[in-house]
Amino acid sequence: MPLFFAAQAKKEASVTALSRQRAKRPQIHAPVGQGVRQIWEAANLSQRRAILSEVLVGVKVLPKPNSAPKKFLAEYYVPLWKTDD
């Protein structure tokens, strides 16, 4: 049992350190609204993630038939947008 507790303490310390690092990062506020398409084109990866987190809850993945090609097909992915309710 001591081996388990030692490993658990090490993992908890790692998670705590990562949480502290994340808290120190500057928060990026996404410019959502009019003109966001132009901003998207010039945005880096972090900025694009911030924009998506402002407007998107998730993506629903629909089942593909076995006969479908093994490549990305947009019709099997449905964006779940945030609403203002």
C-alpha distance (Angstrom), angle and dihedral (degrees) to the residues before:
residue distance angle dihedral
M1 . . .
P2 3.84 . .
L3 3.81 89.4 .
F4 3.81 90.9 58.6
F5 3.80 93.4 49.9
A6 3.81 92.2 47.7
A7 3.80 91.0 51.5
Q8 3.81 91.3 45.5
A9 3.80 92.6 51.6
K10 3.80 90.2 49.4
K11 3.82 91.4 51.5
E12 3.80 92.6 47.3
A13 3.82 90.2 51.3
S14 3.80 89.8 50.8
V15 3.81 92.3 50.0
T16 3.81 90.6 48.2
A17 3.81 91.3 50.8
L18 3.80 91.6 49.3
S19 3.81 91.1 48.6
R20 3.81 90.5 52.7
Q21 3.80 91.5 49.3
R22 3.78 90.9 50.3
A23 3.80 92.3 49.2
K24 3.82 90.1 54.6
R25 3.80 93.6 55.2
P26 3.79 114.8 100.2
Q27 3.77 114.7 -105.7
I28 3.78 114.0 -117.5
H29 3.78 114.9 -144.1
A30 3.76 113.2 -151.4
P31 3.79 119.4 -132.4
V32 3.79 97.4 -134.7
G33 3.76 120.0 176.9
Q34 3.78 134.9 40.5
G35 3.80 111.7 18.7
V36 3.80 96.4 16.0
R37 3.83 91.5 128.7
Q38 3.80 91.5 62.8
I39 3.80 91.2 45.3
W40 3.83 89.9 49.6
E41 3.80 91.4 57.6
A42 3.81 92.7 55.1
A43 3.82 96.3 37.6
N44 3.79 125.0 108.9
L45 3.81 122.8 -134.0
S46 3.82 95.6 -87.1
Q47 3.78 91.9 49.6
R48 3.80 91.9 48.5
R49 3.81 90.2 50.7
A50 3.81 89.6 51.6
I51 3.81 91.4 51.1
L52 3.81 91.3 49.8
S53 3.80 92.8 47.6
E54 3.82 89.0 55.4
V55 3.80 95.4 54.2
L56 3.80 108.2 21.0
V57 3.81 129.3 70.7
G58 3.79 94.8 -177.7
V59 3.76 145.6 -62.6
K60 3.79 124.4 -88.9
V61 3.80 111.4 -142.8
L62 3.78 112.5 -149.3
P63 3.81 120.2 -150.4
K64 3.80 114.6 -98.3
P65 3.79 120.7 -144.1
N66 3.79 115.0 -114.0
S67 3.79 88.4 -114.1
A68 3.84 92.2 60.9
P69 3.82 116.7 106.3
K70 3.81 116.3 -96.4
K71 3.79 93.5 -115.5
F72 3.79 136.9 90.5
L73 3.80 111.7 -70.4
A74 3.80 113.6 -178.4
E75 3.81 94.0 -151.2
Y76 3.83 90.1 71.9
Y77 3.83 93.2 58.0
V78 3.81 120.1 71.2
P79 3.83 118.1 -170.3
L80 3.81 114.2 -135.0
W81 3.80 105.5 -146.5
K82 3.80 125.4 -156.4
T83 3.77 113.9 -112.8
D84 3.79 130.1 -150.9
D85 3.81 96.1 -125.0
